[in-house]
Amino acid sequence: MDNNDGHDSSKDFLYFAGGLALMVLGAGLIASHPAIRKSLKSGLESVLPDVQNRLGLGTVSALVPDIQRYLKLRSM
């Protein structure tokens, strides 16, 4: 007497979304370590030498000091 009325697909989707969220969180926690971030960056530069210009990462990294300065002023 298995009467789920279509609830299996919604449960499967919730498991999928939860697993995806955990993977993104785990990747963010791993990439937040400075040594790992540096090794990932050097590994990407050797494989894709022009990755920063294509992805626009040079402009984003230029904004980081401004954001840090803003947060410091805001906390005063």
C-alpha positions as CSV (number, residue, x, y, z in Angstrom):
1,M,0.0,0.0,0.0
2,D,2.4,2.6,-1.3
3,N,0.3,5.7,-2.0
4,N,2.7,8.7,-2.4
5,D,0.6,10.8,-4.9
6,G,3.7,12.3,-6.6
7,H,5.6,13.2,-3.4
8,D,8.7,11.2,-4.5
9,S,9.7,13.7,-7.2
10,S,9.4,16.7,-4.8
11,K,11.5,14.8,-2.2
12,D,14.1,13.9,-4.8
13,F,14.3,17.6,-5.8
14,L,14.8,18.7,-2.2
15,Y,17.6,16.2,-1.8
16,F,19.2,17.4,-5.0
17,A,18.9,21.1,-4.0
18,G,20.2,20.4,-0.5
19,G,23.2,18.4,-1.9
20,L,24.0,21.1,-4.3
21,A,23.9,23.8,-1.6
22,L,26.2,21.7,0.6
23,M,28.7,21.3,-2.3
24,V,28.7,25.0,-2.9
25,L,29.2,25.7,0.8
26,G,32.0,23.2,1.0
27,A,33.7,24.6,-2.1
28,G,33.5,28.1,-0.6
29,L,34.9,27.0,2.7
30,I,37.8,25.3,1.0
31,A,38.5,28.2,-1.3
32,S,38.4,30.7,1.5
33,H,41.8,29.4,2.9
34,P,44.6,31.7,1.6
35,A,47.0,28.9,0.7
36,I,44.5,26.9,-1.2
37,R,43.3,30.0,-3.0
38,K,46.8,30.8,-4.0
39,S,47.5,27.3,-5.3
40,L,44.2,27.3,-7.2
41,K,45.0,30.6,-8.8
42,S,48.5,29.5,-9.8
43,G,47.1,26.2,-11.2
44,L,44.5,28.1,-13.2
45,E,47.1,30.5,-14.6
46,S,49.2,27.6,-15.8
47,V,46.3,25.9,-17.5
48,L,44.4,29.1,-18.7
49,P,47.0,31.9,-18.9
50,D,44.5,34.7,-19.7
51,V,41.7,33.6,-17.4
52,Q,41.6,36.8,-15.4
53,N,41.1,39.1,-18.4
54,R,38.5,36.9,-19.9
55,L,36.4,36.6,-16.7
56,G,36.9,40.2,-15.6
57,L,38.6,39.1,-12.3
58,G,41.2,42.0,-12.6
59,T,38.5,44.6,-12.0
60,V,36.9,42.6,-9.2
61,S,40.2,42.3,-7.3
62,A,40.7,46.0,-7.7
63,L,37.5,46.6,-5.8
64,V,38.4,44.5,-2.8
65,P,40.5,47.3,-1.0
66,D,37.7,49.7,-1.5
67,I,35.2,47.3,0.0
68,Q,37.4,46.6,3.0
69,R,37.9,50.3,3.6
70,Y,34.1,50.8,3.4
71,L,33.5,48.1,5.9
72,K,36.1,49.5,8.3
73,L,34.6,53.0,8.1
74,R,31.1,51.5,8.6
75,S,32.2,49.6,11.8
76,M,33.5,52.8,13.4
